[in-house]
Amino acid sequence: MRLGLLGGFDLRVNGAHVRLPIGSQRLLAFLSLHRQPLQRVFVAGMLWIDANEERANASLRTTLWRLRQPECNLVSTTTTHVRLNLEVRTDVSEMDAVANRVLREGEVDPDELERLGAAGDVLPDSYDDWVIVERERFRQVRLHALEAACEALAEAGEFHAAINAGLAAVDGEPLRESAHRAVIRAHLAEGNYYEAIRQYRLFRRLLADKLGLQPSPEMRRLVESLPTGDVQALRTGVGMA
């Protein structure tokens, strides 16, 4: 059993897609993002926030009944608590584990990194507060991990993979300076001065157009390490429209 939340809701059992009502999807998503037993009253209150306690608890009972599948057991329940069945794998948990391995241990697996780079947002079509919080949490973890992978791969001389990881972070947030810095460092480590300048120009123009700001001193110091002619162009803006 596999539950996907990145890019949208997708439940598969034995490889087959399982269609569920929206209420059932919300409950499974909520339980998957917590991963520990939760009190029924808490779950009901969070998912049916506009209903009184009696109606919210009744809605939870109905949704749990609808989730009963003859071929699988998606949810474990007691009289007081409910949780996602431990046999259900989730893409958010898997990608969290990949990101944490990169951030804590510096471990970079090419296949896992490719999946992390391609990962979408958590339930992008949902506007529930609890989804928005989790979406931003995962977004930040993913971007930090991609930047860290870019730096680690560049140090190891794996420049193609490094730049791909850095550009995935840039794509995730084009105004994120630390992502652009990671890409520029990878280009510099490979000796591609022009590519480093081009990335700097892209970010500088984007930042000015969108926010009316200039790159930080740390960013400027990166490109000031280039040969004199290039540095002069960066300082004066000549040929760098």
Backbone hydrogen bonds in HBPLUS format (Angstrom, degrees):
<---DONOR---> <-ACCEPTOR-->    atom                        ^
c    i                          cat <-CA-CA->   ^        H-A-AA   ^      H-
h    n   atom  resd res      DA  || num        DHA   H-A  angle D-A-AA Bond
n    s   type  num  typ     dist DA aas  dist angle  dist       angle   num
A0089-ARG N   A0001-MET O   2.97 MM  88  6.27 169.0  1.99 150.8 147.2     1
A0002-ARG N   A0012-ARG O   2.88 MM  10  5.29 165.4  1.90 159.7 163.2     2
A0012-ARG N   A0002-ARG O   2.88 MM  10  5.29 164.4  1.91 159.2 163.8     3
A0003-LEU N   A0089-ARG O   2.69 MM  86  6.06 165.4  1.71 166.2 171.5     4
A0091-ASP N   A0003-LEU O   3.15 MM  88  6.64 149.1  2.24 153.3 158.8     5
A0004-GLY N   A0010-ASP O   2.65 MM   6  4.73 165.1  1.67 145.6 150.1     6
A0010-ASP N   A0004-GLY O   2.82 MM   6  4.73 138.7  1.99 145.2 143.7     7
A0008-GLY N   A0005-LEU O   3.36 MM   3  5.08 156.1  2.42 100.9 106.9     8
A0123-LEU N   A0005-LEU O   2.85 MM 118  5.50 175.3  1.85 156.8 158.0     9
A0007-GLY N   A0121-ASP O   2.68 MM 114  5.34 163.1  1.71 163.0 156.9    10
A0018-VAL N   A0011-LEU O   2.86 MM   7  5.52 161.1  1.90 156.4 154.6    11
A0013-VAL N   A0016-ALA O   2.92 MM   3  5.31 153.3  1.99 150.7 150.6    12
A0016-ALA N   A0013-VAL O   3.02 MM   3  5.31 160.9  2.06 117.2 117.6    13
A0024-SER N   A0021-PRO O   3.11 MM   3  5.36 119.1  2.50 102.9 117.0    14
A0025-GLN N   A0021-PRO O   3.00 MM   4  6.34 154.3  2.06 152.6 160.8    15
A0026-ARG N   A0022-ILE O   2.91 MM   4  6.20 159.7  1.95 157.1 161.7    16
A0027-LEU N   A0023-GLY O   3.14 MM   4  6.37 157.7  2.19 144.2 149.8    17
A0028-LEU N   A0024-SER O   3.02 MM   4  6.23 170.9  2.03 152.7 154.9    18
A0029-ALA N   A0025-GLN O   2.89 MM   4  6.05 161.8  1.92 151.8 157.5    19
A0030-PHE N   A0026-ARG O   2.89 MM   4  6.02 162.5  1.92 148.9 153.8    20
A0031-LEU N   A0027-LEU O   2.97 MM   4  6.19 166.8  1.98 155.7 158.9    21
A0032-SER N   A0028-LEU O   2.88 MM   4  5.99 153.8  1.94 146.3 154.2    22
A0033-LEU N   A0029-ALA O   3.05 MM   4  6.22 144.4  2.18 148.1 156.1    23
A0034-HIS N   A0031-LEU O   3.21 MM   3  5.32 154.8  2.28 101.6 109.2    24
A0035-ARG N   A0031-LEU O   2.90 MM   4  5.98 173.7  1.91 162.4 164.2    25
A0038-LEU N   A0082-VAL O   2.91 MM  44  5.43 168.5  1.92 147.4 150.9    26
A0082-VAL N   A0038-LEU O   2.85 MM  44  5.43 146.8  1.96 147.2 157.8    27
A0042-PHE N   A0039-GLN O   3.07 MM   3  5.28 124.2  2.40 101.5 115.5    28
A0043-VAL N   A0039-GLN O   3.08 MM   4  6.44 163.8  2.10 158.8 162.6    29
A0040-ARG N   A0080-THR O   2.88 MM  40  5.74 164.3  1.90 144.2 144.8    30
A0044-ALA N   A0040-ARG O   2.87 MM   4  6.07 170.9  1.88 161.1 163.6    31
A0045-GLY N   A0041-VAL O   3.01 MM   4  6.02 157.2  2.06 137.2 143.8    32
A0046-MET N   A0042-PHE O   2.98 MM   4  6.17 148.1  2.08 148.1 156.2    33
A0047-LEU N   A0043-VAL O   3.00 MM   4  6.13 160.0  2.04 154.6 159.4    34
A0048-TRP N   A0044-ALA O   2.93 MM   4  5.74 151.5  2.01 147.1 154.0    35
A0051-ALA N   A0048-TRP O   3.13 MM   3  5.62 160.5  2.17 114.5 120.5    36
A0056-ALA N   A0052-ASN O   2.87 MM   4  6.01 161.6  1.91 161.1 167.3    37
A0057-ASN N   A0053-GLU O   2.94 MM   4  6.05 163.1  1.97 150.1 154.0    38
A0058-ALA N   A0054-GLU O   3.01 MM   4  6.22 150.7  2.10 141.9 150.5    39
A0059-SER N   A0055-ARG O   2.89 MM   4  6.11 153.7  1.95 146.9 153.9    40
A0060-LEU N   A0056-ALA O   3.00 MM   4  6.29 150.9  2.08 145.9 153.7    41
A0061-ARG N   A0057-ASN O   3.03 MM   4  6.31 160.2  2.07 146.3 151.1    42
A0062-THR N   A0058-ALA O   3.00 MM   4  6.25 160.7  2.04 150.0 155.1    43
A0063-THR N   A0059-SER O   2.96 MM   4  6.13 158.8  2.00 146.5 152.4    44
A0064-LEU N   A0060-LEU O   2.91 MM   4  6.13 159.9  1.95 154.2 159.4    45
A0065-TRP N   A0061-ARG O   3.01 MM   4  6.23 152.6  2.08 145.1 152.6    46
A0066-ARG N   A0062-THR O   3.01 MM   4  6.31 154.3  2.08 147.8 154.5    47
A0067-LEU N   A0063-THR O   3.08 MM   4  6.30 132.0  2.32 139.4 151.9    48
A0067-LEU N   A0064-LEU O   3.18 MM   3  5.07 132.4  2.42  91.9 104.8    49
A0068-ARG N   A0065-TRP O   3.22 MM   3  5.55 162.0  2.26 108.0 113.4    50
A0072-CYS N   A0069-GLN O   3.30 MM   3  5.37 154.4  2.37 102.8 110.1    51
A0085-ASN N   A0074-LEU O   2.91 MM  11  5.32 172.1  1.92 136.2 133.9    52
A0076-SER N   A0083-ARG O   2.86 MM   7  5.38 160.9  1.90 157.4 163.0    53
A0083-ARG N   A0076-SER O   2.92 MM   7  5.38 150.1  2.01 157.8 164.0    54
A0078-THR N   A0081-HIS O   2.84 MM   3  5.15 154.8  1.90 156.5 151.7    55
A0088-VAL N   A0085-ASN O   3.01 MM   3  5.68 167.3  2.03 121.2 125.4    56
A0094-GLU N   A0090-THR O   3.14 MM   4  6.41 159.5  2.18 146.8 152.8    57
A0095-MET N   A0091-ASP O   2.92 MM   4  6.03 165.5  1.94 150.1 153.5    58
A0096-ASP N   A0092-VAL O   2.86 MM   4  5.97 149.1  1.95 145.9 155.2    59
A0097-ALA N   A0093-SER O   3.01 MM   4  6.21 155.2  2.08 144.5 150.4    60
A0098-VAL N   A0094-GLU O   3.10 MM   4  6.45 153.1  2.17 144.5 151.6    61
A0099-ALA N   A0095-MET O   2.94 MM   4  6.12 169.5  1.95 150.1 152.7    62
A0100-ASN N   A0096-ASP O   2.90 MM   4  6.10 159.8  1.94 151.5 157.2    63
A0101-ARG N   A0097-ALA O   3.01 MM   4  6.19 149.1  2.11 143.5 151.4    64
A0102-VAL N   A0098-VAL O   3.11 MM   4  6.44 154.3  2.18 150.4 157.1    65
A0103-LEU N   A0099-ALA O   2.95 MM   4  6.20 164.4  1.97 152.1 156.5    66
A0104-ARG N   A0100-ASN O   2.81 MM   4  5.70 163.2  1.84 147.4 152.3    67
A0105-GLU N   A0101-ARG O   2.96 MM   4  5.20 145.7  2.08 124.6 135.4    68
A0107-GLU N   A0101-ARG O   3.23 MM   6  5.57 156.5  2.29 130.4 125.2    69
A0106-GLY N   A0102-VAL O   3.06 MM   4  4.42 133.8  2.28 110.3 118.6    70
A0113-LEU N   A0109-ASP O   2.78 MM   4  5.89 160.1  1.82 163.4 170.4    71
A0114-GLU N   A0110-PRO O   2.96 MM   4  6.15 149.0  2.06 142.9 150.7    72
A0115-ARG N   A0111-ASP O   3.15 MM   4  6.48 154.0  2.23 144.4 150.7    73
A0116-LEU N   A0112-GLU O   2.91 MM   4  6.21 154.5  1.97 148.9 156.4    74
A0117-GLY N   A0113-LEU O   2.86 MM   4  6.07 156.4  1.92 148.4 154.6    75
A0118-ALA N   A0114-GLU O   3.10 MM   4  6.29 141.6  2.25 140.0 149.6    76
A0119-ALA N   A0115-ARG O   3.02 MM   4  6.02 113.9  2.47 137.8 153.3    77
A0119-ALA N   A0116-LEU O   3.26 MM   3  5.10 151.8  2.35  96.6 104.9    78
A0126-SER N   A0123-LEU O   3.03 MM   3  5.62 168.4  2.04 127.4 129.1    79
A0131-VAL N   A0128-ASP O   3.04 MM   3  5.26 130.3  2.29 102.6 116.1    80
A0132-ILE N   A0128-ASP O   2.98 MM   4  6.29 161.4  2.01 158.1 163.6    81
A0133-VAL N   A0129-ASP O   3.04 MM   4  6.30 161.3  2.07 156.0 159.6    82
A0134-GLU N   A0130-TRP O   3.35 MM   4  6.36 160.9  2.39 130.6 135.7    83
A0135-ARG N   A0131-VAL O   2.72 MM   4  5.87 155.2  1.78 155.3 163.3    84
A0136-GLU N   A0132-ILE O   3.06 MM   4  6.27 160.7  2.10 147.8 151.4    85
A0137-ARG N   A0133-VAL O   2.99 MM   4  6.22 156.6  2.04 146.5 153.7    86
A0138-PHE N   A0134-GLU O   2.94 MM   4  6.09 172.4  1.94 154.1 155.4    87
A0139-ARG N   A0135-ARG O   2.94 MM   4  6.04 154.5  2.00 142.2 150.4    88
A0140-GLN N   A0136-GLU O   3.01 MM   4  6.18 162.0  2.04 150.2 153.0    89
A0141-VAL N   A0137-ARG O   3.11 MM   4  6.37 164.9  2.13 151.6 155.7    90
A0142-ARG N   A0138-PHE O   2.84 MM   4  5.97 165.2  1.86 155.2 159.4    91
A0143-LEU N   A0139-ARG O   2.99 MM   4  6.18 165.3  2.02 150.9 154.6    92
A0144-HIS N   A0140-GLN O   2.98 MM   4  6.12 168.3  2.00 153.6 156.9    93
A0145-ALA N   A0141-VAL O   2.99 MM   4  6.10 155.5  2.05 145.6 152.7    94
A0146-LEU N   A0142-ARG O   2.95 MM   4  6.19 157.9  2.00 151.2 157.1    95
A0147-GLU N   A0143-LEU O   3.02 MM   4  6.23 159.5  2.06 149.8 155.1    96
A0148-ALA N   A0144-HIS O   2.94 MM   4  6.13 159.7  1.98 146.7 152.6    97
A0149-ALA N   A0145-ALA O   2.84 MM   4  6.03 155.1  1.90 148.2 155.3    98
A0150-CYS N   A0146-LEU O   2.94 MM   4  6.13 152.6  2.01 143.4 150.8    99
A0151-GLU N   A0147-GLU O   3.07 MM   4  6.39 160.4  2.11 151.0 155.0   100
A0152-ALA N   A0148-ALA O   2.94 MM   4  6.17 166.0  1.96 151.8 155.8   101
A0153-LEU N   A0149-ALA O   2.87 MM   4  5.92 166.4  1.89 153.1 156.9   102
A0154-ALA N   A0150-CYS O   3.03 MM   4  6.10 154.1  2.10 143.8 151.0   103
A0155-GLU N   A0151-GLU O   3.04 MM   4  6.28 157.6  2.10 148.5 154.2   104
A0156-ALA N   A0152-ALA O   3.08 MM   4  6.33 139.2  2.25 138.2 149.4   105
A0158-GLU N   A0153-LEU O   2.83 MM   5  5.10 147.5  1.94 161.6 154.2   106
A0157-GLY N   A0154-ALA O   3.00 MM   3  5.01 157.7  2.05 103.1 109.8   107
A0162-ALA N   A0158-GLU O   2.97 MM   4  6.11 151.7  2.05 147.3 156.5   108
A0163-ILE N   A0159-PHE O   2.87 MM   4  6.02 167.1  1.89 155.2 156.7   109
A0164-ASN N   A0160-HIS O   3.03 MM   4  6.25 157.0  2.08 148.3 155.1   110
A0165-ALA N   A0161-ALA O   3.01 MM   4  6.20 157.7  2.06 146.6 152.0   111
A0166-GLY N   A0162-ALA O   2.96 MM   4  6.24 161.7  1.99 151.2 156.6   112
A0167-LEU N   A0163-ILE O   2.82 MM   4  5.96 159.5  1.86 149.7 155.2   113
A0168-ALA N   A0164-ASN O   2.98 MM   4  6.14 141.6  2.13 140.3 150.3   114
A0169-ALA N   A0165-ALA O   3.19 MM   4  6.54 147.7  2.30 142.9 150.7   115
A0170-VAL N   A0166-GLY O   2.98 MM   4  6.35 152.7  2.05 144.7 152.8   116
A0171-ASP N   A0167-LEU O   2.83 MM   4  6.00 156.4  1.88 144.1 150.4   117
A0172-GLY N   A0168-ALA O   2.99 MM   4  6.19 142.8  2.13 136.0 145.9   118
A0173-GLU N   A0169-ALA O   3.12 MM   4  6.46 140.7  2.28 143.7 153.2   119
A0173-GLU N   A0170-VAL O   3.17 MM   3  5.20 127.1  2.46  95.8 108.9   120
A0176-ARG N   A0173-GLU O   3.04 MM   3  5.48 162.5  2.07 125.2 126.1   121
A0179-ALA N   A0176-ARG O   3.23 MM   3  5.63 132.8  2.46 106.2 117.4   122
A0180-HIS N   A0176-ARG O   3.41 MM   4  6.83 159.7  2.46 150.1 155.1   123
A0181-ARG N   A0177-GLU O   2.84 MM   4  6.12 158.7  1.89 158.2 165.1   124
A0182-ALA N   A0178-SER O   3.10 MM   4  6.24 151.1  2.18 137.5 144.1   125
A0183-VAL N   A0179-ALA O   3.18 MM   4  6.53 156.4  2.24 147.4 153.0   126
A0184-ILE N   A0180-HIS O   2.91 MM   4  6.18 162.5  1.94 154.4 159.4   127
A0185-ARG N   A0181-ARG O   2.88 MM   4  6.09 160.9  1.91 152.5 157.4   128
A0186-ALA N   A0182-ALA O   3.09 MM   4  6.32 153.4  2.17 142.5 149.5   129
A0187-HIS N   A0183-VAL O   2.99 MM   4  6.33 158.4  2.04 152.0 157.6   130
A0188-LEU N   A0184-ILE O   2.90 MM   4  6.16 161.2  1.93 153.2 158.6   131
A0189-ALA N   A0185-ARG O   2.84 MM   4  6.02 157.0  1.89 149.0 155.4   132
A0190-GLU N   A0186-ALA O   3.08 MM   4  6.28 142.1  2.23 141.5 150.9   133
A0192-ASN N   A0187-HIS O   2.86 MM   5  5.11 151.3  1.94 157.5 150.8   134
A0191-GLY N   A0188-LEU O   2.95 MM   3  4.88 146.1  2.06  97.5 108.4   135
A0196-ALA N   A0192-ASN O   3.12 MM   4  6.41 153.2  2.19 147.7 155.6   136
A0197-ILE N   A0193-TYR O   2.90 MM   4  6.21 159.9  1.94 155.4 160.4   137
A0198-ARG N   A0194-TYR O   2.82 MM   4  6.06 159.4  1.86 152.1 158.3   138
A0199-GLN N   A0195-GLU O   2.96 MM   4  6.15 156.5  2.01 145.5 151.1   139
A0200-TYR N   A0196-ALA O   3.01 MM   4  6.25 154.7  2.08 144.7 152.0   140
A0201-ARG N   A0197-ILE O   2.83 MM   4  6.11 161.9  1.86 155.0 159.7   141
A0202-LEU N   A0198-ARG O   2.95 MM   4  6.15 159.1  1.99 147.1 152.8   142
A0203-PHE N   A0199-GLN O   3.05 MM   4  6.29 164.3  2.08 148.5 151.9   143
A0204-ARG N   A0200-TYR O   2.84 MM   4  6.03 167.5  1.86 156.9 161.0   144
A0205-ARG N   A0201-ARG O   2.94 MM   4  6.04 165.5  1.96 152.2 155.6   145
A0206-LEU N   A0202-LEU O   3.01 MM   4  6.12 159.8  2.05 146.3 152.5   146
A0207-LEU N   A0203-PHE O   2.83 MM   4  5.95 164.8  1.85 156.6 160.3   147
A0208-ALA N   A0204-ARG O   3.04 MM   4  6.17 158.3  2.09 143.8 149.7   148
A0209-ASP N   A0205-ARG O   2.93 MM   4  6.06 161.8  1.96 148.7 153.9   149
A0210-LYS N   A0206-LEU O   2.95 MM   4  5.99 165.6  1.97 150.9 154.8   150
A0211-LEU N   A0207-LEU O   2.92 MM   4  5.50 155.1  1.98 137.6 145.8   151
A0213-LEU N   A0207-LEU O   3.45 MM   6  5.65 170.3  2.46 116.9 115.8   152
A0212-GLY N   A0208-ALA O   3.01 MM   4  4.16 132.7  2.24 105.3 115.1   153
A0219-MET N   A0216-SER O   3.06 MM   3  5.22 119.2  2.44 100.7 115.0   154
A0220-ARG N   A0216-SER O   3.03 MM   4  6.41 160.5  2.07 154.0 159.6   155
A0221-ARG N   A0217-PRO O   2.85 MM   4  6.05 152.1  1.93 149.2 156.7   156
A0222-LEU N   A0219-MET O   3.15 MM   3  5.32 130.7  2.40  98.6 111.2   157
A0224-GLU N   A0220-ARG O   3.03 MM   4  6.23 138.3  2.21 146.5 159.1   158
A0225-SER N   A0222-LEU O   3.44 MM   3  5.89 162.8  2.47 105.4 110.1   159
A0226-LEU N   A0223-VAL O   3.12 MM   3  5.62 164.1  2.15 115.9 118.7   160
A0230-ASP N   A0227-PRO O   3.04 MM   3  5.64 120.6  2.41 116.9 130.1   161
A0231-VAL N   A0227-PRO O   3.05 MM   4  6.27 160.0  2.09 154.8 161.0   162
A0232-GLN N   A0228-THR O   2.91 MM   4  6.10 160.8  1.95 155.6 160.3   163
A0233-ALA N   A0229-GLY O   3.15 MM   4  6.38 152.7  2.23 140.1 147.1   164
A0234-LEU N   A0230-ASP O   2.98 MM   4  6.28 152.1  2.06 146.0 153.7   165
A0235-ARG N   A0231-VAL O   2.93 MM   4  6.21 152.9  2.00 151.1 158.4   166
A0236-THR N   A0232-GLN O   2.93 MM   4  6.07 159.0  1.97 151.1 156.4   167
A0237-GLY N   A0233-ALA O   2.74 MM   4  5.38 141.6  1.88 138.9 148.9   168
A0240-MET N   A0237-GLY O   3.08 MM   3  5.07 155.1  2.14 127.5 122.7   169
